[in-house]
């Protein structure tokens, strides 16, 4: 497996440092992979740090945006630029990581086994979600390899890997801004999974802990961060309370 990894950043420099360090420490040097970082208009010193790391050869390529283009547009750009810049690698898979993600030891090998065990798998989510209350996941196991994944009914979230084949068939993230519940377009991650499904392939999450989302697991940090970014984008209040209760009313945004 030859993987192009796109890390999306927007402020939270300490998270970015930890994210990139985890990729470096937990991905075998013998594997063929490259990292492209797309920064969405950070103002906390992230852009200066990224350029310094790129100059020192510690990041393969950095793309700096003067504004927040949202995750979908940023990831599309990172994958497109990376595929062109490192065309000699002939990547087989494309990975998205948000800057609060910490990949764990064995993550790369687990992803490779998933795609080998299930040749028609189009998208592999890196977050273990089998206990999520709002969804029912079905475990699928390859009898020959013994490898299993959790097949979900809706979509794969942020950190994920797609087969290069689906990219070549035109699968892309939606580049629309995040929408409130009932908005005219689905979230960028829902849009991507639906596009994968339209190619005739399916998507699934890992059934083991191979990646940790730091802010998602911390209710206060996660909620405060998204409440802040929604305000920056001129949106209304989040559609969920800090305790997870879904609120009614038009104009409320997804969290």
C-alpha positions in Angstrom: 0.0 0.0 0.0 1.3 3.4 -0.9 -0.5 6.2 0.9 -0.9 9.9 0.5 -1.8 11.5 3.9 -3.5 14.9 4.0 -3.5 16.5 7.4 -6.0 19.4 7.7 -5.1 22.2 10.2 -6.8 25.2 11.6 -5.1 26.7 14.7 -4.5 24.4 17.7 -0.8 24.2 16.9 0.0 21.8 19.8 -2.5 19.4 18.4 -0.9 19.7 15.0 2.5 18.9 16.4 1.2 15.8 18.2 -0.7 14.7 15.2 2.4 14.8 12.9 4.6 13.3 15.5 2.2 10.4 15.9 2.3 9.8 12.1 6.1 9.9 12.1 6.5 7.6 15.1 3.8 5.1 14.2 4.2 4.6 10.5 7.0 2.3 9.4 9.7 4.1 7.5 9.8 1.2 5.0 6.2 1.9 3.9 5.7 4.3 1.0 3.8 7.3 2.3 3.9 11.1 2.0 2.3 13.8 4.1 0.8 17.0 2.7 -0.5 19.5 5.3 -3.2 22.0 4.2 -3.7 24.8 6.7 -7.0 26.6 6.7 -6.0 30.1 7.6 -4.5 29.6 11.0 -3.5 32.7 13.0 -1.8 31.1 16.0 1.7 30.5 14.5 0.7 27.3 12.8 1.6 28.5 9.3 5.0 29.7 10.3 5.8 26.5 12.1 4.6 24.4 9.2 6.8 26.3 6.7 9.8 25.8 9.0 9.2 22.1 9.2 8.8 21.8 5.5 12.1 23.7 5.0 13.8 21.3 7.3 12.4 18.3 5.3 10.2 17.1 8.1 7.0 17.6 6.2 6.8 16.6 2.5 4.6 19.5 1.4 2.6 22.4 3.0 -0.2 24.3 1.5 -1.2 27.6 3.2 -4.6 29.1 2.7 -5.3 32.7 3.7 -8.8 31.7 4.7 -10.7 28.8 6.2 -11.9 26.8 3.2 -13.5 24.1 5.4 -12.3 20.5 5.6 -13.8 19.2 2.3 -12.2 21.8 0.1 -8.9 21.5 2.0 -8.7 17.7 1.7 -9.6 17.7 -2.0 -6.8 20.3 -2.6 -4.3 18.3 -0.5 -5.0 15.0 -2.3 -4.9 16.7 -5.7 -1.7 18.6 -5.2 0.0 15.6 -3.5 -1.0 13.2 -6.4 0.5 15.6 -8.9 3.6 16.6 -6.9 4.5 13.0 -5.9 3.2 11.2 -9.0 6.3 8.9 -9.1 5.0 7.2 -5.9 1.8 6.0 -7.7 -0.3 6.1 -4.5 -2.9 3.4 -4.0 -4.8 5.0 -1.1 -5.6 8.5 0.2 -5.9 9.3 3.9 -7.5 12.3 5.6 -6.4 13.2 9.2 -7.7 16.2 11.1 -5.0 17.8 13.3 -6.5 16.5 16.6 -6.0 12.9 15.4 -3.3 10.6 16.9 -2.7 7.5 14.9 -1.7 4.5 17.0 1.0 1.8 16.5 -0.2 -0.6 13.9 -2.7 1.8 12.2 -1.1 1.6 8.8 -0.9 -2.2 8.9 -4.5 -2.5 10.0 -5.6 -0.2 7.1 -3.7 -2.3 4.6 -5.2 -5.5 6.0 -8.7 -4.0 5.7 -8.3 -3.3 2.0 -6.6 -6.6 1.3 -9.2 -8.5 3.2 -12.1 -6.7 1.5 -11.2 -5.9 -2.1 -14.5 -4.0 -2.7 -14.0 -1.8 0.4 -14.0 1.8 -0.9 -13.5 3.7 2.4 -12.1 2.7 5.7 -12.8 4.8 8.8 -10.0 5.1 11.4 -12.2 5.6 14.5 -13.7 2.7 16.3 -17.5 3.4 16.5 -19.2 0.1 17.3 -20.6 1.4 20.6 -22.1 4.6 19.1 -25.6 4.8 20.5 -27.2 6.4 17.4 -25.9 3.8 14.9 -26.1 0.1 14.6 -22.9 -1.4 13.2 -22.5 -4.9 11.7 -19.2 -6.7 12.0 -17.9 -8.2 8.8 -15.1 -10.7 8.9 -12.9 -12.2 6.2 -12.8 -15.9 7.0 -9.4 -16.4 5.3 -7.5 -13.6 7.0 -9.6 -13.3 10.2 -9.7 -9.6 9.8 -12.9 -7.8 10.7 -14.4 -4.3 10.3 -17.6 -2.6 11.4 -19.9 -1.8 8.6 -22.1 1.2 9.4 -25.4 2.4 7.9 -24.6 6.0 7.3 -21.1 7.4 6.7 -17.5 7.5 7.8 -16.4 10.6 9.7 -13.3 12.7 9.6 -10.1 10.5 9.7 -10.4 7.9 7.0 -8.8 6.3 4.0 -10.2 5.9 0.5 -9.1 3.5 -2.3 -7.3 5.5 -5.0 -9.7 3.9 -7.5 -12.7 5.8 -6.2 -10.8 9.0 -6.5 -10.0 8.2 -10.1 -13.7 7.6 -10.6 -14.5 11.2 -9.5 -15.3 10.8 -5.8 -14.6 14.1 -3.9 -15.6 15.8 -0.7 -18.3 18.4 -0.9 -16.7 21.8 -0.7 -19.9 23.5 0.6 -19.7 25.2 4.1 -21.1 23.1 6.9 -24.9 23.1 6.9 -27.5 23.2 9.6 -29.8 20.2 10.1 -32.1 20.0 7.1 -29.7 22.2 5.0 -29.6 21.9 1.2 -26.4 19.7 1.1 -25.0 17.0 3.4 -21.9 17.4 5.5 -18.7 16.9 3.6 -18.0 13.5 5.2 -21.6 12.2 4.5 -21.2 13.4 0.9 -18.0 11.5 0.5 -19.3 8.2 1.8 -22.4 8.5 -0.4 -20.2 9.1 -3.4 -18.1 6.0 -2.5 -21.3 4.0 -2.3 -22.4 5.2 -5.7 -19.3 3.6 -7.2 -20.6 0.2 -6.1 -18.2 -0.1 -3.1 -19.0 0.0 0.6 -17.5 1.7 3.6 -16.6 0.5 7.2 -14.9 1.6 10.4 -12.1 -0.1 12.2 -13.3 -2.3 15.1 -10.1 -1.6 17.1 -8.5 1.6 18.5 -6.0 2.6 15.8 -6.6 6.4 15.9 -7.7 8.8 18.7 -9.5 12.1 18.1 -8.4 14.2 21.0 -11.0 17.0 21.0 -13.9 14.7 20.0 -13.4 12.6 23.1 -13.3 15.7 25.3 -16.8 17.2 25.4 -15.8 20.6 26.8 -12.9 21.1 24.3 -14.9 19.7 21.4 -18.0 21.7 22.0 -16.2 25.0 22.8 -14.1 24.6 19.6 -17.0 24.0 17.3 -19.1 26.7 18.9 -16.3 29.1 18.3 -15.8 28.1 14.7 -19.5 28.3 14.0 -19.5 31.8 15.3 -16.5 32.7 13.1 -18.4 31.4 10.1 -21.5 33.5 10.9 -23.7 30.5 11.8 -26.3 30.2 14.5 -26.0 28.2 17.7 -25.1 24.5 17.4 -27.9 22.0 16.9 -26.9 20.0 20.0 -26.3 21.1 23.6 -23.1 20.3 25.4 -24.9 17.2 26.8 -25.7 16.0 23.3 -29.4 16.9 23.2 -30.6 17.7 19.7 -32.4 21.1 19.6 -35.3 22.1 17.3 -35.5 25.1 15.1 -34.2 26.3 11.7 -30.8 27.8 11.4 -29.2 25.7 14.0 -25.9 24.1 12.9 -24.6 20.6 13.1 -22.1 19.5 15.7 
